[in-house]
C-alpha cells in the first residue's frame, strides 16, 4: 500500500505554488538557457531582469542544481531571471553585468557549502572543484554567501538580498565553525541579507517574489515559513507573540499554576488573559437591547451573581503558530559550550513543519542588539508540486559559454558534478534517517517529498531522447537515500505531531510505511522502456529499511547493481553508532546475506562497498581497533576513507564542540548514564591514528599502529599470522596509493616511511618506480574496497591500466 503522500497534513497546509497569477513578463515565454549576459537578455527581448541569481557554481541548467531550479520556478511564475555564475568577487563590477534587478538579488554559495567544497577534513586546501569547468579549485571565495551578498549590496544597495542554499541553511543560527574553531554569528547578521531562505525554498521564493512585485516592502515580509531575518528591538511586527525562555539549562519545566479558589470564573479568566463566556453573552444581550431602545436595557445590563462550583482550571499552552522560543544569545553560546549544545538540541526539536515553533536568538548588546528571527520550516511540496518543479523546461546541460570549439563539455571544459548526474533522475527529497553527522535533514527536512511515477518515467524518456552522449544506461534513480521513495508516516496526525529526530533509530518506527512496492514498480517500468539498457542505483541505500522488503532487495540486486553497491554502516561498535543514530552491524549482516543470496541466484559475482567514518564523536581508540579487526576478518581493504567533518549545525558537530550529547537533555551536572560526556577525537595525532586503523593494511601506518596497540595492551594483534592485524616486520615499500580523486591523493613518496632505517630507505628508493606508474615488485594491487586484483591473463603482476575501476 502506498504511503498517504498527498492526503497528509502537509498537503493541505499551504497555498500551491502553481496557484499564483503569473507576473506580466510571462509573455516572453521560457528561455532555452537563463541569460548570463546583456546580449543574451537582448536576444530574449528583455530590457532588465526581475531577479538576478548569483551562484558559486557553474551554471548547469539541470534540476539537480539549485540555482537552475529556483530560476526555472520563478520563470514559470512569469518573472525574468538572470544568472551570474562564479563572478570575480574582488570588486562589485561583475555583479553589475546584467544591470539592476527589479525585485531582488538571489544569492547562493552553490550546491555545496563553500568551506566544505574548498577544504578537506584536515583543513587542507583542495585543488579541485567538481562544480567548476575543468575541475579547477578557487573559482569561489571562502564563505561565498557572505562575500557575494556584500558585493551585491555594493553594486545596488537599495535592492533586497534574498540568501539561500545549503550554506545559508546550515548557518541560520549561531554555529560552530570548524575552520576557525570558534562559534560564529548567524549568517543573516554577517551577510546583512534582508531574508534568508533555508531548506528547499520553492514555496517561499514564489510567495516572496509575488509580494515584492506587488510593492510590499521587504521589511514587512516576516510571516513566510522557512525564512530568517533580523528584528530590531521594539519592532511592532513582533507584538502578539508568546515567548518561551530557553536561554539556560537546569531550569524546571513549565509549572501549571493552582487556581485561586476564592476567585470567580470571570476573574480567573481575566487573570489568564481571557474572558468568561457567560459575561460575554450578557453584555451582548444588553448591547442589543440598548440599540433597540428597550426600557429594560439598563436592567439587562445588570445580571445577578450566580455562585457555581469552581471547575479545575488548567492553563493551556499558547498556540504554536504564535509562540517563539528564545534561544541562548550568540554571546552566550560563544562563551559556553554547554549552552551551545542546549541551543542545538532545541533547534533540532523544532524541525517538524507540523509542530515547529519559531525561534529567536539575540546578537549583540546595547545599541547594537538585534534578534535573528527564524520562522518554522517550510511546508513540504506535494507530489503535484514536485512534478511541476521537475517538469520545467530544463536544458539538462551546462550553459554554452562553457563549451569548447566543438560545442562539447569535455577535457578542459568538463564539469564533473554535471557528469555525475548527467544520466541520473532524482525521484524524491528529504531523509528521515536523522544521522547526526549529515546535513540533509537540516536542509531538506525529514518529510519525504516524492514525484509521481509518470513524471519520473517522462524524465527517463527525455534523457534517452534529448541528452547528448546517452548510451542506454541510467546512472541513478534515487535521491538523498535510494529507497525512501513514498515512505512516510501511516497516520497524518502522528506525522504532524511527532518530534523524534529519526524514524529508523533506535529501531524502525511502527508508524512508518516500509512498503517498497511503488519503487519496485518504477524500476521495472523504467528498465522496460525502449532504448534503456540498464538502470543503475547510485544513491546510498538504507539497508535496515531494505531488509523489510525482500522483493525490493531481490529486484535491486538482480537488475540494478553494476557489480558494486554502496552502503554505509559507518561503524561496527555501538558507542559511535549510538552517537551517529545508525543501526547496529547486525542489520548490515542481514542485508549482506540477502545480497549474496540473490546475487548467486542471478549467477552474478557482486560486491558491497561499505563506507566507514573515522574520528566521529563518541569513538574510542578501542572502537577503531575493533573496526579494523572486523575489516580484516571480512577481507576489506579501504583505499579511500572518511574522517568526520564537523559541518555547521549538525548534531555531531555540537557533540564535537561541547563534548556533550544533545540527543538527550543537556544539563550541567550529568545525572545518569544517558547523559554521558562524549569522547571527542581532537588533534592531528589521534585523528591520524583513527584513519590508520581504517587503512590497517597500509605499511605507512604500521609503525603508528604498533605503538598504539602496545599502549592499549593489545600487542597480541601484532604478528605475522592471519589472526594478527599488522605484521612485526616493516617492508621496504612505502605503501602509497592513488585514489580516485587524483589531485587530492597521496603521491608515491620518495622519502622512506616512518620506522625505516637509512639502509631500508635506500633499498626502497632503488626499488621504487622512477618516472613510471608501474608498482614496485611484490605490491598487492587492490580494488577501491580492497577486493582481490582482477585476473588479466598476463601471468604477471597486474598493471594499473588493466584494472577495471568500480562503478
N, C-alpha and C positions, 0 to 999 in steps of 0.2 A: 504494500500500500504506500502511495506517495505521501510525503510529509505535507502538511497543510500550508504550503508556501504562501498562497495568495488569500487565505482566509484568516490569517493571523491578525493579532492586534496591530501590527506594524503596517499592514496593507491598508488599514482604514484610518491611519493616524495623520496622514499628511496629504497635501494637495499634489496631485500627479504632475510631474514635470512637463507632461505633454498638454496640459490643460490651459496654459497661458496664451493670451492673444499675442500673436507674433509682432515683433517690432517692425517698423515701417521698412527697414532696409532689407527685409526678406525678399523683396522684389528682385534683388541682384542674383539670387539663386546661389547654390553651393559652388565653392571653388574646387578645382582639381587638387590644388595644394593651397593652404592658407598662405597669404602673401608674406614675404620676408623682406621685400624692398619696395621702394616707391614705384618702380617700374612695374612690378607685379600688381600693385594696387591699381595703377592706371589701366592695365590690361583688363582688370575686373570692373572698371568704371567707377572706382571708389575715389573720393577726394580726401577721405580720412578714415580712421579706424575707430570703432566704438570702444573696443577693448584691445589692449596690446598685452600679450603674454610673453614674459621674459623667463627663459629657462636655461638651466645649466647643461642640458643635454642637447645633442644634435637633434634637429627637427626630423623625426621619423613619423610619417602620418599613418599611425597604426594604433589600434585600441589598447595595446599594451603600454603605450607611452602617455603619461598623464597629461602633458600639455596638449596633445592631439585630442584626447577625449574631451577635455574642457573646451578647447577651441571648437570642436565639431558640435558639441552640445549647445554652446552659445550661438553658433552659426544656425543651427536648426531652430533657434528661437527668433531668428531674424537679425542678429547682431553681426556687424562686420568685425572680424577678429584677425589681427596680425600677430606674427611670431617674430620675436628677436631671440635667436638661439645662440648660446655661448658667446655673448658680446665681450669685447675687451672692456674690462671693468676699471681700467686705470683712469678713465675720465667719463663724463656724462654724455659726450658727443655720440657714441654708438647707440645710446638709448634714445636719441632723437631721430633715428633713421627713418621711422615711419610717421613722424610728426607727433602731435599731441593727441592722446586718446580722448575721445569724447566723454567716456563714462568712468573708466578706472584702469589702472595697471593690474595685471595678474602676475604675481611673482612666484616662482618655484625654483628650488635648487636642482630639481630633476627627479628622476625615478629613484635615486639613491641619496641618502644623506651625504653631503659633500665631504664631511670629515671621514666617514667610513669608506667612501669612494677613494679618498686621497691617501689614507694611512692604513697600514697593516695593524694587526692586534698588538704588535710590538712597537707601535708608534713610528714605524719606518715609512718613508715616503714611497708610494707605489710609482712605478714607471709607466703604468698603463692606465687606460680609462676606456672601458668597454662601450661607453656611450658617446665616444668621440671618433670621428673618422680617422682611420689609421691606427686606432687603439693607442693614441698618444695621450699621456698624462699632462696635467697642468692647464687644461682648457677652461677651468672654472676656478674661482678663488676659494680659499678656506672659508667656511661659514657663508656660503654663497647667498643664502636667502637674505642675510643682513646686508651684505655688500650690494647686491642688486637693488634692494629697497632704498638704500642710501642714494644710489646713482639715479634711480627713478625720481626721487624727491628733488635731486639737484636738477634734473632735466626739466621737469614741470612740477613745481612744488605745490600747485593747487589741485592736482589730480589725485583722487583717492587711491590708496595702495591696498590691494587685497592679496594677502600672502597665503599660499597653500603648499601642498606637497608633504612628503613624509618628514622632511627636515623640520618644517613648522609643526607638524602633528606631534613629534616626539619632544618638542621643546616648548609646549604651550604653558607649562608652569616652570617655576624654578627647578633646575635639573642638575644632576651631577654630570660634569663634563670630563670625560676620561682623558682627553688630550691635554688639558691644562691642570687636571687633578684638583678641581675645585667646583663648587656649586655656582652656576651662572644664573643670571636673571631669566625670566620668561623672554622668549624671542619677540613677543609682542612689544616689550619695552625696548629691547636692543634694536630691533628693525624699525621701530616707530611707524609700523603699519597702522592703517585705520581699522582693518579687520583681519583676523587670522581664521582661515577655514581649516579645520582638522578633519581627518578621515576622508572617505570618498565624498567629494564635495559637489556632485552634480546638482543635488536638490537645493543646496544653499546658494550656489553660484547663480542658478537660474532666478531664484527669488530676489537676490541682491541686485542682479543686473536689471531686472524689470523695475525694481523700486528706485534705483538710481536713474533709470531712463525716465521715470515719472517725476524727476526733480526732487526726490526726497533726499535731504542731507544725509550723508553717510554717518554723521554723529548720532542720528536718530534711529539708525538700524541696529537695535540692541536686542531684538527678540528672535533672531534666527537661530535655530538649533545648529550645533556643530560649529559655532563661531566663538572667538575670543577677542576681547578688546579691552582698552584702558578706560576706567571710570575714575574721574577725579572726585575728591571729597565734596559732598554737597550736591552731587548730580541728582536732579529731580527724577530722572528715569529710574533711579534705584528705590524710589519710595514704594511702599506697599509690599515689600519682601520681608519674609520671616527669616532671620539669620540664626543659624546654629553655630555656636562657637566650638571649633575643633582645633584650637591653636595650642593645645597642650595634651600631654598624656597623663595617665594615672589619675584621671578625674572620674567621679561616679557618673553613671549614665543618667538619663532623664528620669527624674523622680516626679511622680504624679502627686499633686497637692491634695491633701484631705479637704473635703468640702466643709465649710463652716456651718454647723447645724443650726445656728441662730440667724442665718441669712435666709431671706425669702428666695424663691426660684428666680424671680426677675433680678434681684440683686446679685445672685451668683452668676447669672448670665452676663450681667453688665461687667462684673469683675473679670470675666473671660473674654471681653470684647464682643459680646453678642447681645441679643435681646430676647425677651420672653415672647413666645408666640401668642399667648393669651392677651398680653398687654398690647401687642401689635394689632390684634383683631379688634380690641375695644377702641383703640384710637382710630382705626379705620371706620368703625360704625359711627363714632362721634363726628368725624370729619364729614361723613356722608350726610348725616342729619343736619349739621350746621349749614352745609351747602344747599340743602333743600329748604332752609328757613324754618325748620321744625322747632316749636317751643320746648321740645324735650331734649334739644341738643345739649343744653347745659347739664341736664340730669344724666344723659347718656355718656357724657364725658367723664362722669364720676362713677366708678364702679366699686361695689363693696369688696372688702378684703375677704378672700377665700383662703382659709387655712387648710393646706393639704400636706400629706406626708412628704417629707423631703426625699426625693429619689437619690440614688447613688450617682453623683456627678463625676464622670470620668473625663478628664481633659483629653481632647483629641489632638493628635499632632497636626501641625499646619499643612495645608495642601502642598504636595510635592512640586507642583508647577509654579508655586510662588515661594519656594524655600531655597535658600542659598546656604552652603556650608562654608564657613570661613576657615581656611587652612592656615597653618603657621606661616608667618610672613617670610619673605625672601631672606631678610636679615636673620631670622630665627633658624631657618633650615640650613643656612650657610654656616652658622656657628655651632649647630647642634645636630650631629648625625642621627640621634635618636628621633628628633622631631622630623628629620628628613624621611626616615623610614615610615613614620606615622603618616606624613602627608602623602607618601606614595601609596600606602595601603588605602587611605580614604579615596584617593583618585581612582584606584582600580575597583573599588566597591561601587563607584558611581559611573559605570560604563555601559550598563544595560539601558538602551533607549526607552524601555518600558517603565523604568522606575528611577532613573538617574536624576539627581538634583543638580542645580547649578553650583559652581564652585567659585570662590573668590580668594585671592591671595594678595596681600599688601606688598608693595615695593616702595622703598624709600620712607623717609620720616620727615616730619615738619612740613615745610612748604613744598617739598618735592614728592610728598606722599601721593600715591595713586594705587588704585586697585586693578589688578588684572582679573577680569570677569570672564568665566568660562561657562557658556551655556551647555545644557545637556547634549549628548551625542545626536547626530542626525538620524532621522528615521530611515531604515534601510530601504533600498529600492525594491519594488515589486518585480515579479518576473516580466510583466509587460514593460516596465520602465527599463529593466536590464536589456531586454530585446531592443528597445528603442535606442539605447546608448550604443550597443554593439552593431546595430544595423545601419548606422550612419555611413555616409559615402567616403570612407577612408581610402586613401590611395594605396595603403599597405606597402609603402615603400619610403625610403629616405627622400628628402627633397632633392630635386635635380641639381641643385647647386653643389652637392657633394659628389656628383658623378664624375668619372674620368672622361677622356676624349671619346671613348666608345659608348658613353652613357651607362657605364657599368659601375657598380659599387664593390669593387674587388681591390685587393692589394692595398695601395696607399689610401684608398677612399673607403675601405671596408669598415663597417660599424659593427663590432662583434655582438653587441646586445641585440641588434636587429637580426643578425644572422641566427642567433639563438632562438628567436621567436618567429622567424620568417614563415615557417610552415606549421606553427602551433596555433591552437584555439583555446582561449580562456573560457571555461564553461561556468565559472562561479566565482564568488568573492567571499571573504571572511574566513574565520577559523575559530572553532570553539575549543581547540586544544589547550589554550592558555599556557603554553610553555613559557617559563619565566624569563628566558633569555631572548625570546623572539619579540619582534615589534609588530607582527601582523595584526594581532588582536588590538593593540593600542591604536593602530591606524585604520584598519578595515572593519574592526568590530568582530564580535563572536556570533552574530546572526548571519547564517548562510544566505546569500543572495544568488539565486540560480537563474540561468537563462532557460528558455524553452527548448525543447528538442528541435523544433523547426528552425529556430534561429541558429542553433549550433550546426545543424546539417547544412543550412544555407551558407554559413561561413566556410565550411569544408569544401563545398562546391565552388565558392568564389576563389579559394586558394588554388584549387585544381584548374580552374578556367582562366584566372587572371594574373596569378603571381608568376613572374618570370623565374625560370630555373626549377620549377616544381617537377620532381621525378616520380611522384606517386606515393611518397611517404609523408604522412602527417607526424611531426616530431613529438606532439603532445596534445592530449585532450585533458586539460587539468586546470589548475589554479593554485592558490596557496597550499592546498592539500589535494592530492589527486582524487580521493574517494570520499569527499564530504558533499558531493552534489545532491541537492534536495534533501539533505538530512537536517533535522531540526526537532524542536520540542513537539510532543504529541498534543499538548494542551496549550492553546494560546494564552490563557490566563496565567498558567505557570510560567510560560516563557517570558511574559511581560513583567512578572514579579520576581523572577529568580535573580539572586545576587552572587551565585557561585562563579568563581573565575574560570572554571573549566567544566565541560560536560562529560569528560572522559577520565578525570582524575579525582579521587584515588581509584575509582572504577567507573565504568560506563553508567551514566545516569539511567535509571529505569524509565524515565520520561522521554528518552532520546530515541528517535527513529534510527534504526541501523539497517534498514532495508536498502540494499544496493541495486534493486531491480531496475529503477529508471536509468541508472548509469550503465548497467549491462545492456539494456535496450539500445542506448545511444552507441555504445561500442559496436554492437552487431550491425546496426543500421549504417553507421559511418564506414565501416570496412567493406560493406556490401555495395557501396557506391561505385559506379563505373569509373575507371581511371584511378581508383585508390588501391594501391598495392599493399600498404602496411599502415597501421595506426599504432604508434608507439606511445607509451605513457612515460613522460619525462619528469613530471612533478613528483615531489616526495609523497610517499604513501603512509597513511596512518594504519599500521598493521594491526593494532589492537582492535580497530573497527573492522578491518577486512576479514579477520578470522570469524566474525559473526555471520559472514555470508560466504560459505564455501563455494557457492555458484559463482560469485564475483571473483574469488581467488582463482578458480579454475579458468574462467574466461580471460582474466588478466594474464595468467602465466602461460597459457597455451596459445594465445593470439596476439598479445600486446607487449611482450617483453623481447627486446632485441638482444638477448644473451645476458644482459645485466639489468638489475633493478635496484634503484636507490631506496634505501630505508634508513631511518635514523634512530637506533636505540639510544645513542648518546652516551650511555654508560652501562655498566653491569651491576654496580653497587647501589644499595638502597639509600645510603647517605646522600650522595649527589643527586640521585634520581628524585628524591623527595623534594629537593630544592629546585629542581627543574620542572616538577609536576609531570614526570614522564612515567610510563608503566614499567613494571619490573621486567627483567630479561626473560622471564618465563613466557611473556607474550611473544617476544621475538622467536623463541624456540618453537612455539606452536605454529607461528606463521612459516618459519623455515621448513618445518616438517611438511606443511601443506604445499609450499612452493616446490620442494623437491619431489613430492609425490606426483603433483600434476605435471611437472616438467618431464618426469620419467614416463608418465602415461602418453605424453605427446612425442616421446622419443627425442627430447632435446636436452642438451647439456647447458644449463643456465646457472648463473651465479647471482647471489645477493651482494650488493655493495653497501655495507653498513657504515654509517658515519658516527664518529665519537668526538666528544669535546674534552679537551684538556683544561685544567685550571679553573673549572667552574666553581663558584662559591659553594661551600659545603663539601668539597672534595679533599680528603686527606691524602697524604703520600701513600698510605697503605691501600687506599681505594684505587689509585692509579696502578700500583703494583699488581693488585688483583685483576684489574682490567688487562694489563699486559700478559699475565699468566693465561687469562681466558683467550686473548687474541692468539697466543702461540698454540694453545691447545686446539683451537679451531682453525688453525692454519692461515690466519690473516696477517698480512704484512702491509701496513698502510704507508704509502709514499706521501700522500697529502693528508695533513692533519689540521684540525681546527683548534685554535686556542680561544678561550672565552673572550668575547669582545664586548665590553660594557657600553651598550648603546643607551642614549638618553631615555629616561623614563621607564625602562624595563624594570620589572620586579627584581630580577637577578642583579641589576646594576645597583638598586637600593641596598641589596644584601652586600655587594662588594664595597660600597661606600660606608655603610653603617655597621657592618658586622652583625646585624640583626635580621630576623626573618619576618618580613611584613606579610607573609601568608597567614600568620597568626597575630593576635592582638599585640601591639607594641607597648611594652611597659619599661620603665627604667629599671625596676627590680624584677628579674625573671622569677616566676613562681612555680613553674613546673617544667617537665621535660619538653613539652610542646613549644616552649618559648626559649629554646636554647640559642646561644650565640652561634654564629655561622663561621666556620673555618674559611678564611679568605686567603686565596693564593696570590700573594703580592711579591714583588721583587723579581728581577730578571732570573736569578739563580733557581728559585723554586718553580717559576713558570717554565723554565728550560727543562727542569727535571721532569715535570708532568708531561711535557711534549716528548721527552726522551723515552718515557715509558710506552707511549703510543708507538714510537718507532724503535722498539727494543731490538730490532734486527739490524739497525744501522751501526756499524763498528765505531763511527764517530761518537756515539752515545755510550759505548760500553764503559769507558773509564768513569764517567759521571754516575752511571747506574751501579757499577761495582761499589763505589764509595757510598752511595745511598743505601744499597741493600745491606752492606755491612753495618752501617749506622742504625738501620731498622731491625737488626738482629735476624736478617734473612739471607745470610751468606749461603744457606743451603740451596738458593736459586742460582748460584754461580758454579758453573761446571761445564763439562763437555758432553754430557748426556742429553738425551731427548727430553728428559724431565726438567732440565735446567733452563732458566730464562736467557742467560747470557753466558758465553764461554769464559774460561780463565785466561785464554791467550788473546793477544791483540794482533790482528792481521796487518799486513803491510799495505793493504788497500785503504783508501781514505773514506770509502762508504758514501761518497757524494751521489746525488741523484738529480735528475732533471724532471721537474713536474710539468703538468700541462700548461701552467702559467709560466712560460719560459723566462719571461723578464723578471719574475719575482722568485726564481728558483735559486737553489744553491749551486753555483758553478763547480766544475771539477777543481778541487783545491790543489795548489802546488805545494803548499806547506803541509807538513805532517800533522795529523790529528793529535790531540792531547794524549799523552801516555806513550808516545813513540820516542825512542832514543835517536841520536843522530844517525847511527848506522841504519836503523829501520827506516828513518826518513829518507836516507839516500837510496835505499832499496825501493821504497815506494815511488820515489821520483823517477828512478830508472825504469820502473815497470808501468808507470802511468802513460797514457797516450799523449803524444806530442803533436798538436795541431790536427788531431783526429778525434772523432766521436767514438772510435772503437773502444770498448770497455777493456779494462785490464783482464788478463787471463785469470780465470777462477771466479770472476764476479758472477753471482747469480742474478740474472735479469728477471724482474718480476713485473706483473701487471700492476695497474693502479691500485688494486686491492690486495696485492700480494699473492695472486694466483700463480700457478706454475707457468713457466715460459712456454710459449707456443712451439709446437713442433714445426720446423721449417723444412725438414727433409734434407738439410745441408750436411748433416752428420757432425757438425761442429757447433761452436757457440753461436747463439742467435744474434744477429745484428739488430741494432735498434730499428733500422728501416724495415726490417722484416716482421716486427711485432705489430700485431693489429691493435689499434687503440680501442679501448672500451667505449661503447656508445653512451 
